[in-house]
Amino acid sequence: IGARGNNLRGVAGVNWNVRIMGVKFLEASGSGSLYAAMVAIDYVTTMKERGENIVLSNNSWGCNCSFVPPLYDAVVRARNAGLLFVAAAGNARANNDTSDFYPANFAVSNVISVGALAENGQLASFSNYGIGKVHIAAPGNQIASTALGGGYVYMSGTS
């Protein structure tokens, strides 16, 4: 997102002059608790309420779980603070209109659920979809990203 361009150092982000706050609640394996997710969302909301110039949170996670009221409430608190909440639609080729996937499926006005596009502009084979619950799709198949320790890796997903 924020990689500087025009510097002969590799990839460029979409915004060369941005500050990014990393808020991690998942372990290296990708597992984590919904409680920890709520704490992370509330932390970002609190920082916004304290005057930090935060526009949105990127939530590259989700669960095939039933509706969780406390998680919903955390997303509503983020909305009330003026934060957009960008959420991965999921990577299980499921129809989110008929399958539960949260937080992307929350019907809250600040939630933007994002699916993945393949190189040909069509929905990626793994991406969740749904005309009512998935709002937009973005490139998400074999995307070059910087790697820890240098170099690049290619990743796919609705994140």
C-alpha positions in Angstrom: 0.0 0.0 0.0 2.6 2.5 1.0 5.7 1.4 -0.8 7.4 4.5 -2.3 7.8 4.5 -6.0 10.1 6.1 -8.6 13.1 5.2 -6.5 14.5 2.2 -8.4 13.8 -0.1 -5.4 11.1 -2.4 -6.7 7.3 -2.2 -6.3 5.3 0.9 -5.7 2.3 1.3 -3.5 -0.9 3.1 -4.3 0.0 5.9 -1.8 3.6 6.9 -1.5 3.1 9.2 1.4 1.0 7.2 4.0 1.5 6.0 7.5 0.3 2.5 8.3 -0.4 1.3 11.9 0.1 -2.4 12.2 -2.4 -4.1 14.6 -1.9 -7.8 14.8 -4.0 -10.4 16.6 -3.4 -13.5 14.5 -0.6 -15.9 15.1 1.9 -16.9 12.4 -0.3 -19.9 11.6 -3.2 -17.6 10.9 -5.2 -18.6 13.9 -6.6 -16.3 16.5 -9.6 -15.6 18.7 -12.7 -13.5 18.0 -12.0 -11.8 21.3 -8.6 -10.7 20.1 -10.2 -9.5 16.9 -12.6 -7.3 18.9 -9.8 -5.9 21.0 -7.8 -5.0 17.8 -10.9 -3.3 16.2 -11.5 -1.4 19.5 -7.8 -0.4 19.7 -8.0 1.2 16.2 -11.3 2.9 17.1 -9.8 4.3 20.3 -6.8 5.7 18.4 -9.2 7.4 16.0 -11.2 8.8 18.8 -8.0 10.2 20.4 -7.3 12.2 17.3 -5.1 9.9 15.2 -5.8 10.5 11.5 -7.1 7.0 10.7 -9.4 6.6 7.8 -10.0 2.8 7.6 -9.0 -0.6 8.9 -8.0 -3.4 6.5 -9.3 -6.7 7.9 -7.6 -9.5 6.0 -9.3 -12.2 8.1 -12.6 -13.8 8.7 -14.4 -16.8 10.0 -17.1 -19.2 8.7 -18.9 -18.7 12.0 -22.4 -17.7 12.9 -23.3 -14.1 13.8 -21.3 -12.9 16.8 -23.0 -9.9 18.5 -19.9 -8.6 20.3 -17.9 -8.6 17.1 -20.8 -6.8 15.3 -20.8 -4.2 18.1 -17.1 -3.6 17.6 -17.6 -2.9 13.9 -20.5 -0.6 14.8 -18.3 1.3 17.2 -15.7 1.7 14.4 -18.5 3.1 12.2 -19.6 5.5 14.9 -16.0 6.8 15.1 -16.0 7.5 11.3 -13.9 4.5 10.2 -14.3 2.5 7.1 -14.0 -1.3 7.7 -12.6 -3.1 4.7 -13.1 -6.9 5.0 -11.8 -9.9 3.1 -14.8 -11.7 1.5 -13.2 -15.0 2.0 -11.2 -17.6 0.0 -13.6 -20.6 -0.1 -15.5 -20.0 -3.3 -18.6 -19.6 -1.2 -21.7 -17.5 -1.9 -21.7 -15.0 1.0 -25.4 -14.3 0.3 -26.2 -17.8 1.5 -23.1 -18.6 3.7 -21.9 -17.0 6.9 -18.6 -15.2 6.7 -17.8 -12.5 9.2 -16.9 -9.7 9.5 -17.4 -9.3 5.8 -21.1 -10.2 5.9 -22.1 -7.6 8.6 -24.8 -5.3 7.3 -23.1 -2.2 8.7 -22.7 0.9 6.5 -19.0 1.2 7.0 -18.2 -2.4 5.9 -16.8 -2.9 2.4 -16.5 -6.6 1.6 -13.8 -7.3 -1.1 -13.5 -10.3 -3.4 -10.5 -11.2 -5.6 -10.1 -10.9 -9.3 -7.8 -13.1 -11.5 -5.5 -11.7 -14.1 -8.2 -11.9 -16.8 -10.5 -9.6 -14.8 -12.9 -12.4 -13.8 -13.5 -13.5 -10.3 -10.6 -15.6 -9.0 -11.4 -19.3 -8.7 -11.0 -19.3 -4.9 -12.9 -16.0 -4.1 -16.1 -15.8 -2.2 -18.8 -13.9 -4.0 -22.4 -12.7 -3.5 -24.3 -10.0 -5.2 -25.7 -8.7 -1.9 -22.8 -9.3 0.5 -19.6 -8.8 -1.6 -19.4 -5.2 -2.6 -16.3 -5.0 -4.8 -13.5 -7.1 -6.2 -9.8 -6.2 -6.6 -6.8 -7.9 -8.1 -6.0 -10.9 -5.8 -4.3 -13.6 -7.7 -0.5 -13.9 -7.8 0.1 -10.4 -6.5 3.8 -9.4 -5.9 4.5 -8.3 -2.4 7.7 -7.5 -0.5 9.0 -10.4 1.6 10.4 -10.3 5.1 14.2 -10.3 4.7 14.1 -8.9 1.2 12.9 -9.9 -2.2 9.3 -10.6 -3.3 6.7 -13.3 -2.9 3.5 -13.8 -4.9 0.3 -14.3 -2.9 -3.3 -14.8 -3.7 -6.5 -14.1 -1.7 -9.2 -11.7 -0.9 -7.0 -9.9 1.6 
